[in-house]
Amino acid sequence: MRVLITGAGGQVGSELVATFTASGHDVFAFDRTGLDVSSRDAVRAKVFELHPDAIVHPAAWTAVDACEADPDKAFLVNALATRFLSEAAMIVGASVFYVSTDYVFDGTKPTPYKEWDDVAPASVYGASKLAGERELPPGSTIIRTSWVCGANGGNMVKTILRLSRENETLSFVDDQRGHPTFADDLALMIKRLVEEQRTGTFHVTNQGAVSWYEFAREVLIASGQDPERVKPVATIDLQPPRPAPRPANSVLENAALRLSGIALLDDFRIPLARLVAQLSEN
Ligand SMILES: NC(=O)c1ccc[n+]([C@@H]2O[C@H](COP(=O)([O-])OP(=O)(O)OC[C@H]3O[C@@H](n4cnc5c(N)ncnc54)[C@H](OP(=O)(O)O)[C@@H]3O)[C@@H](O)[C@H]2O)c1
C-alpha cells in the first residue's frame, strides 16, 4: 500500500515509519518541516502528488499544558489540520487513520472507558483532539491510545529513569490510572488496522492498568532498582498545580479489538523491559 505518515518525527510517527517500511509498504513520511499539516496548501499538494491509499495521522500539538494557554494553536494543529487532510483524502480516495487520546474523556467514570462511551474532554488539548476526530470523513479510523512511551522522543520512562539517577526518592501521583502503551506495539496494531481496512473507533493500548506511582515502581523494577524509593502523592498536592486537568481514569478498554477477535497488545511490563534494555545500551 501507499501510506502517507504525518508527524513522522514524533514518538509514534517514527515507529509507524519503521513498522510500515519493514512490511514492504511504500511509505511517504513527513515530519513537521516536510509537511506542516496546518497548511491547507501544503497538505493538498502532498496528497494530490502522492495519491496514498492510506493517510496515517499521528501529527499533533501534544504539549497538554501549553495548549491551555493557546487554544487557537491547539485547534489549528489538532482539529483544522485534520479537516485539511480529510478533504484531500476524500478527493484521492485515501482512508484516514487518526491517532487520538484518552483525554477525550474527563476521567470521572469509575470503570474503563469503551469506544462507545460519551466523550467529555476537560482540557483544551482533549477538546482539540476530539474536534479532530469529528473532522474525519465517513469510513475513517480513530485509534485512541494513552500514556505513550517509545525509544524516540521524551516520555515518562526516560523521565523516571533520569529522576532515579538524580534523587534518592521519587514522588508520583497515585490517583491517576491508565494503560501505559509502547509506541512500537501501537504501531504494529495500527499497521494491522490499515492493512485490514478496519474503520471506526478502536482503543489501542498495552494491557495492565496502573497509577503513575505504580508505573514508576515498575520502571525501577525493570531497571534493577528498589521500587520502595517511589512515594505516592495525590494530584491535589502537586505544586505548582498543572494548567491542564488530567483524567483520573484514563483506562481505555480495548473493547472493539476484543469483540473483533483481535488479540490485544501485551501487558505493558513486556515492552517496558524491552525499552529499558534498549535505553541502557545507548
Ligand atoms: N504521548 C502520549 O502519551 C499520547 C497519549 C494519547 C494519544 N497520543 C496521540 O498520539 C499521537 C502521537 O503522539 P506522540 O506521543 O508521538 O507525540 P509527539 O512525539 O509530540 O509527536 C507529534 C509530532 O507531531 C508533529 N507536529 C506538530 N505540529 C505539526 C504540524 N503542524 N505539522 C506536522 N507535524 C506536526 C510534532 O513535530 P515537532 O516536534 O517538530 O513539533 C511531533 O513530531 C498524537 O496524535 C497524540 O495526540 C499521545
The ligand as a MOL file (V3000), in Angstrom:
LIG
                    3D

  0  0  0     0  0            999 V3000
M  V30 BEGIN CTAB
M  V30 COUNTS 48 52 0 0 0
M  V30 BEGIN ATOM
M  V30 1 N 2.1290 10.7890 24.1070 0
M  V30 2 C 1.0470 10.2840 24.6590 0
M  V30 3 O 1.0430 9.8890 25.8450 0
M  V30 4 C -0.2320 10.1720 23.8690 0
M  V30 5 C -1.3470 9.6330 24.5040 0
M  V30 6 C -2.5340 9.5140 23.7910 0
M  V30 7 C -2.5900 9.9180 22.4700 0
M  V30 8 N -1.4970 10.4520 21.8850 0 CHG=1
M  V30 9 C -1.6230 10.8920 20.4920 0
M  V30 10 O -0.6730 10.1660 19.7410 0
M  V30 11 C -0.2210 10.9580 18.6480 0
M  V30 12 C 1.2950 10.9270 18.6000 0
M  V30 13 O 1.7880 11.4230 19.8360 0
M  V30 14 P 3.3270 11.3420 20.2030 0
M  V30 15 O 3.4160 10.8460 21.5900 0
M  V30 16 O 4.0620 10.6630 19.1150 0 CHG=-1
M  V30 17 O 3.6520 12.8960 20.2320 0
M  V30 18 P 4.9230 13.6700 19.6640 0
M  V30 19 O 6.1540 12.8800 19.9260 0
M  V30 20 O 4.7700 15.0580 20.1860 0
M  V30 21 O 4.6580 13.6480 18.1040 0
M  V30 22 C 3.7940 14.5410 17.4600 0
M  V30 23 C 4.5010 15.0220 16.2290 0
M  V30 24 O 3.6250 15.9090 15.5220 0
M  V30 25 C 4.4450 16.9090 14.9800 0
M  V30 26 N 3.7030 18.1270 14.6580 0
M  V30 27 C 3.3170 19.1190 15.4830 0
M  V30 28 N 2.7160 20.0960 14.7780 0
M  V30 29 C 2.7470 19.7000 13.4840 0
M  V30 30 C 2.3020 20.2890 12.2740 0
M  V30 31 N 1.7030 21.4820 12.2540 0
M  V30 32 N 2.5020 19.6200 11.1170 0
M  V30 33 C 3.1130 18.4280 11.1130 0
M  V30 34 N 3.5610 17.8150 12.2210 0
M  V30 35 C 3.3630 18.4490 13.3950 0
M  V30 36 C 5.4840 17.1880 16.0280 0
M  V30 37 O 6.6160 17.8060 15.4320 0
M  V30 38 P 7.5220 18.8570 16.2740 0
M  V30 39 O 8.0090 18.0860 17.4680 0
M  V30 40 O 8.5590 19.2290 15.3000 0
M  V30 41 O 6.5930 19.9560 16.6630 0
M  V30 42 C 5.7860 15.7870 16.5450 0
M  V30 43 O 6.8780 15.2070 15.8790 0
M  V30 44 C -0.8210 12.3540 18.8450 0
M  V30 45 O -1.8770 12.5000 17.9520 0
M  V30 46 C -1.3010 12.3460 20.2700 0
M  V30 47 O -2.4320 13.1770 20.4280 0
M  V30 48 C -0.3100 10.5780 22.5460 0
M  V30 END ATOM
M  V30 BEGIN BOND
M  V30 1 1 1 2
M  V30 2 2 2 3
M  V30 3 1 2 4
M  V30 4 1 4 5
M  V30 5 2 4 48
M  V30 6 2 5 6
M  V30 7 1 6 7
M  V30 8 2 7 8
M  V30 9 1 8 9
M  V30 10 1 8 48
M  V30 11 1 9 10
M  V30 12 1 9 46
M  V30 13 1 10 11
M  V30 14 1 11 12
M  V30 15 1 11 44
M  V30 16 1 12 13
M  V30 17 1 13 14
M  V30 18 2 14 15
M  V30 19 1 14 16
M  V30 20 1 14 17
M  V30 21 1 17 18
M  V30 22 2 18 19
M  V30 23 1 18 20
M  V30 24 1 18 21
M  V30 25 1 21 22
M  V30 26 1 22 23
M  V30 27 1 23 24
M  V30 28 1 23 42
M  V30 29 1 24 25
M  V30 30 1 25 26
M  V30 31 1 25 36
M  V30 32 1 26 27
M  V30 33 1 26 35
M  V30 34 2 27 28
M  V30 35 1 28 29
M  V30 36 1 29 30
M  V30 37 2 29 35
M  V30 38 1 30 31
M  V30 39 2 30 32
M  V30 40 1 32 33
M  V30 41 2 33 34
M  V30 42 1 34 35
M  V30 43 1 36 37
M  V30 44 1 36 42
M  V30 45 1 37 38
M  V30 46 2 38 39
M  V30 47 1 38 40
M  V30 48 1 38 41
M  V30 49 1 42 43
M  V30 50 1 44 45
M  V30 51 1 44 46
M  V30 52 1 46 47
M  V30 END BOND
M  V30 END CTAB
M  END
